[in-house]
């Protein structure tokens, strides 16, 4: 819950511990390390999900290039591609050409 940005008090209530106890845990190096590891795991999962959406989004864009009637799908696909920032993932030699 802390990794997701929930407040200390809210998290303490949800896991049924005193807020002071949770505060003390957050000062423990092992807890800090475990929290950081979980944060990195969640970010990696999000990155994997985003990468998985890129190809379907490209397919939608390709299908809808001439179709102005399905704006919601087009906007969603465009948003995914902006989030993915494909220019950053181009091959270094191509990155110079695109930039």
C-alpha positions in Angstrom: 0.0 0.0 0.0 2.9 2.4 0.7 4.4 1.7 -2.7 1.1 2.6 -4.3 1.1 6.0 -2.4 -1.3 5.3 0.3 -0.9 7.4 3.5 0.9 6.0 6.5 -2.2 6.1 8.7 -4.4 4.6 6.0 -1.9 1.8 5.5 -1.5 1.1 9.2 -5.3 0.9 9.6 -5.6 -1.5 6.7 -3.0 -3.9 8.0 -4.2 -3.5 11.6 -0.9 -2.1 13.1 -0.3 1.1 15.0 0.8 4.0 12.8 3.9 4.4 15.0 4.8 0.8 14.4 4.6 1.3 10.7 6.6 4.5 11.0 9.3 2.6 12.9 9.3 -0.1 10.2 9.9 2.6 7.6 13.1 3.5 9.4 14.4 -0.1 9.2 17.0 -0.6 6.4 15.6 -4.1 5.6 12.1 -2.7 5.3 13.3 0.2 3.2 15.1 -2.3 0.9 12.0 -4.6 0.7 9.8 -1.5 -0.1 12.1 -0.4 -2.8 12.3 -3.9 -4.3 8.5 -4.1 -4.4 8.3 -0.6 -6.0 10.8 -1.7 -8.7 8.8 -4.9 -9.3 5.5 -2.9 -9.7 7.2 -0.5 -12.1 8.6 -3.3 -14.1 5.2 -5.0 -14.3 3.7 -1.7 -15.5 6.4 -1.3 -18.1 5.8 -4.9 -19.4 2.1 -4.2 -19.7 2.8 -1.0 -21.6 5.2 -2.8 -23.9 2.5 -5.4 -24.5 0.0 -2.7 -25.6 2.3 -1.1 -28.2 1.8 -3.6 -31.0 -2.0 -3.8 -30.7 -2.0 0.1 -30.6 0.0 0.2 -33.7 -2.4 -2.2 -35.4 -5.3 0.0 -34.4 -3.6 3.1 -35.7 -2.8 1.3 -39.0 -6.4 0.2 -39.4 -7.9 3.5 -38.5 -5.6 5.9 -40.4 -8.4 6.6 -42.9 -11.3 6.0 -40.5 -12.5 9.1 -38.6 -15.5 7.4 -37.1 -13.9 5.4 -34.3 -12.2 8.2 -32.4 -12.2 6.5 -28.9 -10.0 3.6 -30.1 -7.8 5.9 -32.1 -7.3 8.2 -29.0 -6.5 5.2 -26.8 -4.0 3.8 -29.2 -2.4 7.2 -29.6 -2.1 7.6 -25.8 -0.4 4.2 -25.4 2.1 5.1 -28.1 2.8 8.5 -26.4 3.4 6.7 -23.1 5.7 4.2 -24.8 7.8 7.0 -26.3 9.0 4.8 -29.2 11.8 7.3 -30.1 13.6 6.4 -26.9 13.5 2.7 -27.8 14.9 3.1 -31.3 18.3 1.7 -32.2 21.0 4.3 -31.3 21.9 4.9 -35.0 18.3 5.4 -35.9 17.7 7.6 -32.8 20.1 10.2 -34.2 18.1 10.2 -37.5 14.8 10.6 -35.7 15.9 13.2 -33.3 
